């Protein structure tokens, strides 16, 4: 499929998706959201891809938010559909069986922050700025920000950022656990690819199961989550990759996973 607002590059088994609306600071309009849904679905079904990196074009913005000109036209009925549609797409990212890494290269505000939150983890450039400033527009986050931010950092911090609309710089984002690493703008994509390739060298079956187990912790009680973990661990022990991984360790060699 051809994409107007996204650029797709596949390097070996790592796909890099770049949101490309630099004149709008990569803001998420309806077309871009629909393209994101399509490209994540496409990559999830592509057996040649193990890991996905999401980033923005240029050095100013990952995604500076939603397209305000579209938001301004919403009535209550359209707003509900707008929010639910965005949540559906970001849920698709969060529940992707392939790891999705956000390489945040500048502003990640509003819907851009929510997009980063939906990824499995985030790395940032030194000039990155996160925030949920929707309160300044008379609305609240609608693409999952109130839920994911409060799960990722403590709820007290999350509600302060949401109620004040305050920005979170890269160093603060690292301190509170919003991002895993902070790099220079020049290093960001190199480091993102290093992380992606490190993950891509593992068994895809195991990676998929690990994502499933971690995501389960967000919706299950500890008791239920532990039961799910035990079930998934059991499934892993029935795979060829488990046999290969343990045998390679005993034989002191690198495993050659078959992803089965």
Protein Blocks (a to p, Z undefined) as FASTA:
>chain_A
ZZfkbccddehjaccdddddfknoopacfklmmmmmmmmmmmmmmmkbmbdcdddedjkb
cbecdcfklmmmpcfklmmmmmmmmmmmmmmmmmpcbdcddddfbjcehjlmmmmmmpmb
dcddfkbccddfklmnopacfehpmmmmmmmmcfklmmmmmmnopacdfklmmmnopamb
dcdfklmmmmmmmmmmmmmmpcfklmmmmmmmmmmmmmpcfklmmmmmmmmmmmmmmpmk
lmmmmmmmmnopacddehZZ
